[in-house]
């Protein structure tokens, strides 16, 4: 049958356990490969008025995008219904 495959799986699992015992974890206090200190960014502190303007602009842009999508959907729907009814 397929008993050879089972033996291979068990052998591979044993080898994984052995290799894991050999490589013990050593805490290196954050000195891992590729670990670099991230630069701290100075965040700009904005006035409430500027934040309000940004919020209003984003809301206006979002509403315009919704209108454009609705118009495109309606036009597509009308065209599809027109083709189906012909």
C-alpha positions as semicolon CSV with decimal commas, in nm:
position;residue;x (nm);y (nm);z (nm)
1;X;0,000;0,000;0,000
2;X;0,126;0,347;0,087
3;X;0,316;0,260;0,403
4;X;0,636;0,400;0,256
5;X;0,494;0,750;0,257
6;X;0,399;0,724;0,624
7;X;0,752;0,611;0,714
8;X;0,900;0,905;0,526
9;X;0,671;1,149;0,707
10;X;0,761;1,004;1,047
11;X;1,131;1,011;0,963
12;X;1,109;1,376;0,855
13;X;0,923;1,467;1,174
14;X;1,192;1,297;1,386
15;X;1,461;1,488;1,199
16;X;1,278;1,815;1,259
17;X;1,261;1,744;1,631
18;X;1,632;1,664;1,643
19;X;1,728;1,980;1,457
20;X;1,508;2,184;1,689
21;X;1,693;2,052;1,993
22;X;2,025;2,156;1,842
23;X;1,922;2,517;1,777
24;X;1,840;2,666;2,114
25;X;1,683;3,008;2,132
26;X;1,914;3,272;2,267
27;X;1,770;3,609;2,358
28;X;1,976;3,871;2,179
29;X;1,805;4,181;2,317
30;X;1,666;4,302;1,987
31;X;1,974;4,240;1,774
32;X;1,806;4,037;1,504
33;X;1,910;4,049;1,140
34;X;1,731;4,329;0,963
35;X;1,614;4,487;1,286
36;X;1,712;4,850;1,274
37;X;1,614;5,136;1,493
38;X;1,322;5,319;1,345
39;X;1,349;5,691;1,315
40;X;1,112;5,881;1,533
41;X;0,895;6,115;1,335
42;X;0,798;6,456;1,455
43;X;0,428;6,475;1,398
44;X;0,290;6,805;1,290
45;X;0,046;6,948;1,538
46;X;-0,236;7,108;1,345
47;X;-0,478;7,368;1,462
48;X;-0,841;7,263;1,500
49;X;-0,938;7,497;1,216
50;X;-0,698;7,324;0,974
51;X;-0,824;6,983;1,084
52;X;-1,182;7,095;1,024
53;X;-1,092;7,217;0,672
54;X;-0,924;6,885;0,592
55;X;-1,225;6,693;0,725
56;X;-1,466;6,902;0,518
57;X;-1,254;6,862;0,204
58;X;-1,238;6,485;0,248
59;X;-1,614;6,466;0,304
60;X;-1,676;6,678;-0,008
61;X;-1,445;6,456;-0,217
62;X;-1,615;6,143;-0,082
63;X;-1,960;6,278;-0,173
64;X;-1,841;6,369;-0,523
65;X;-1,703;6,020;-0,570
66;X;-2,033;5,866;-0,457
67;X;-2,223;6,089;-0,703
68;X;-1,994;5,986;-0,990
69;X;-2,036;5,618;-0,907
70;X;-2,413;5,650;-0,886
71;X;-2,427;5,829;-1,221
72;X;-2,208;5,562;-1,381
73;X;-2,427;5,288;-1,228
74;X;-2,750;5,447;-1,352
75;X;-2,610;5,498;-1,703
76;X;-2,491;5,137;-1,713
77;X;-2,824;5,014;-1,582
78;X;-3,018;5,213;-1,842
79;X;-2,797;5,085;-2,123
80;X;-2,831;4,724;-2,010
81;X;-3,207;4,753;-1,974
82;X;-3,226;4,920;-2,314
83;X;-3,034;4,633;-2,473
84;X;-3,248;4,371;-2,301
85;X;-3,575;4,531;-2,405
86;X;-3,481;4,565;-2,771
